[in-house]
Amino acid sequence: MTIGTLFIIAAPSGAGKTTLVRAITRRIPNIRVSVSHTTRPQRSREEDGVNYHFVDEAVFQRMVADKAFLEYAEVFGYHYGTSANWVQEQLAAGTDVILEIDWQGAEQIRSLNKNVVSIFILPPSLDALKERLTRRNQDEPDVIARRLAEAKIEMSHCHEFDYVVVNQYFQHAVRDLTTVIRSARLSYRVQAQVHHRLLQGLSG
């Protein structure tokens, strides 16, 4: 059976990561997005189990103690974690999985699993990032300033990723992400599983 590929997609807040991921999962078959657990309060348009699994701090810390997370991190005072069991089940079934996480989580996962494809989404400029954060009308000015400061730290880690996509023009960024995922599916590791009989026959 083919083992799925784990994709990490990271980006600073406001770079358009979630919208891009939603677009590529509509284009590409057999790929799912992991739904993280978080202690962040649920926003008005969010659904529990769809956008996040919303839990309180006590539940989250119990899951940490039970080693239920593949990775977890604290971002802007709230905790986020990826379910280890869910990811492992999907990969074992041959389904590719996308993790929308930050550079800290990416670092944790790379230390545990070498068969990971990591992608960092960049905004075209800091001014564009500030405009996007302001336009979505979710945060107060002081929070936006804090997010921009944090974004600089996050973007300083983009060189640690396998691929970098600049989200200047949305459709171009979707095309680039789609290309990365399709290319990963053509790697020898994946093709050796999909076409093992063919490769055995051709190699004698």
C-alpha positions in Angstrom: 0.0 0.0 0.0 1.2 3.5 -0.8 2.1 5.6 2.2 0.8 9.2 2.0 3.1 12.3 2.0 3.1 14.8 4.8 3.1 18.4 3.7 3.9 21.3 6.0 2.6 24.7 4.9 3.7 27.6 7.1 3.2 31.4 6.8 3.0 34.5 8.9 -0.5 35.6 9.9 -2.2 37.4 7.0 -0.1 35.9 4.2 -3.1 33.9 2.8 -2.1 30.4 3.9 -5.6 29.1 4.8 -7.2 30.5 1.6 -4.5 29.0 -0.5 -4.8 25.6 1.2 -8.6 25.6 0.7 -8.1 26.3 -3.0 -5.5 23.5 -3.6 -7.5 20.9 -1.8 -10.4 21.6 -4.2 -8.0 21.0 -7.1 -6.0 18.0 -6.0 -7.6 14.7 -5.1 -6.6 12.4 -2.2 -5.3 15.1 0.1 -6.7 16.3 3.4 -6.0 19.1 5.9 -5.3 18.3 9.5 -7.6 20.2 11.9 -5.6 21.4 14.8 -6.6 21.5 18.5 -6.4 25.0 20.0 -7.1 26.9 23.2 -7.9 30.0 21.2 -11.5 31.3 21.6 -13.8 30.3 18.8 -14.6 33.1 16.4 -18.2 33.8 15.2 -17.9 32.2 11.8 -15.8 29.2 12.9 -17.1 25.7 13.4 -15.7 23.3 16.0 -14.1 20.3 14.2 -14.0 22.2 10.9 -11.7 25.2 11.5 -10.2 23.9 14.8 -11.0 21.5 17.6 -11.6 24.1 20.4 -10.5 22.9 23.8 -9.7 24.5 27.1 -6.2 24.7 28.6 -6.7 21.8 30.9 -7.8 19.4 28.1 -4.9 20.6 26.0 -2.3 20.0 28.7 -3.8 16.6 29.3 -3.4 15.7 25.6 0.3 16.9 25.8 0.8 14.6 28.8 -0.7 11.7 26.9 1.6 12.4 23.9 -1.5 12.9 21.7 0.2 15.6 19.6 2.5 15.2 16.7 3.6 18.7 17.4 2.4 21.6 19.4 3.3 25.3 20.0 2.2 28.5 21.7 1.3 31.3 19.3 0.1 34.7 20.6 -0.7 33.3 24.0 -2.7 30.3 22.8 -1.7 26.7 22.3 -2.1 24.8 19.0 -1.5 21.1 18.4 -1.7 18.4 15.7 -3.3 15.1 16.4 -0.7 12.3 16.0 -3.2 9.5 15.6 -5.3 11.2 12.9 -2.2 12.1 10.8 -0.8 8.6 11.1 -4.1 7.0 10.1 -4.4 9.2 7.0 -0.9 8.6 5.9 -1.2 4.8 6.4 -4.3 4.8 4.3 -2.4 6.4 1.4 -3.9 9.9 1.8 -1.6 12.9 1.6 -1.9 15.3 4.6 -1.4 19.1 4.9 -0.4 20.6 8.2 -1.0 24.3 8.5 1.5 25.1 11.3 4.2 27.6 12.2 8.0 27.2 12.0 8.2 25.8 15.5 5.9 22.9 14.7 7.6 22.4 11.4 11.0 22.1 13.2 9.5 19.5 15.6 8.1 17.4 12.8 11.2 17.5 10.7 13.2 16.1 13.6 10.8 13.1 13.8 10.0 12.4 10.1 12.4 12.9 7.2 9.7 12.2 4.6 8.2 15.6 4.9 7.7 18.3 2.2 7.8 21.8 3.7 6.5 25.0 2.1 6.7 28.5 3.4 4.2 31.2 2.1 5.6 34.7 2.0 3.7 38.0 1.4 5.0 40.2 -1.4 6.0 42.9 1.2 5.5 44.0 4.8 3.3 46.8 3.6 1.1 44.3 1.8 1.0 42.1 4.9 -0.1 45.0 7.0 -2.8 45.9 4.5 -4.2 42.4 4.5 -4.2 42.2 8.3 -6.0 45.5 8.5 -8.5 44.7 5.8 -9.7 41.5 7.3 -10.9 43.6 10.3 -10.3 41.0 13.0 -7.8 42.7 15.2 -7.1 46.0 17.0 -4.2 48.1 15.8 -2.0 47.0 18.7 -2.6 43.4 17.9 -1.8 44.0 14.2 1.5 45.6 15.2 2.3 42.6 17.4 1.4 40.2 14.5 3.7 42.2 12.1 6.6 42.0 14.6 6.0 38.2 15.0 5.8 37.9 11.2 9.4 39.2 10.8 10.6 36.5 13.2 8.6 33.8 11.4 9.8 34.9 8.0 13.4 34.7 9.1 12.9 30.9 9.2 11.8 30.5 5.6 15.2 29.3 4.5 14.6 26.1 6.6 11.8 25.0 4.3 12.1 23.0 1.1 10.0 25.5 -1.0 9.1 29.1 -0.8 6.0 30.5 -2.5 5.3 34.3 -2.7 1.6 35.0 -2.5 1.6 38.2 -4.6 -1.0 37.0 -7.1 -3.4 34.5 -5.7 -3.8 32.3 -8.8 -0.1 32.2 -9.4 0.5 31.1 -5.8 -2.2 28.4 -6.2 -0.5 27.2 -9.3 2.9 27.1 -7.6 1.6 25.1 -4.6 -0.2 22.7 -6.9 3.1 22.2 -8.8 5.0 21.4 -5.6 2.5 18.8 -4.4 2.3 17.1 -7.8 6.1 17.1 -8.1 6.3 15.4 -4.6 4.0 12.7 -5.9 6.5 11.9 -8.6 9.4 11.4 -6.2 11.1 8.0 -6.3 9.9 7.2 -2.8 6.2 7.6 -3.9 6.6 6.1 -7.4 8.5 3.0 -6.0 5.3 2.3 -4.0 2.8 3.0 -6.7 4.7 1.2 -9.5 6.7 -1.3 -7.5 5.9 -4.2 -9.8 6.8 -2.2 -12.9 10.1 -1.1 -11.4 10.9 -4.6 -10.3 10.2 -5.9 -13.8 12.1 -3.2 -15.6 15.2 -3.7 -13.3 15.2 -7.4 -14.0 
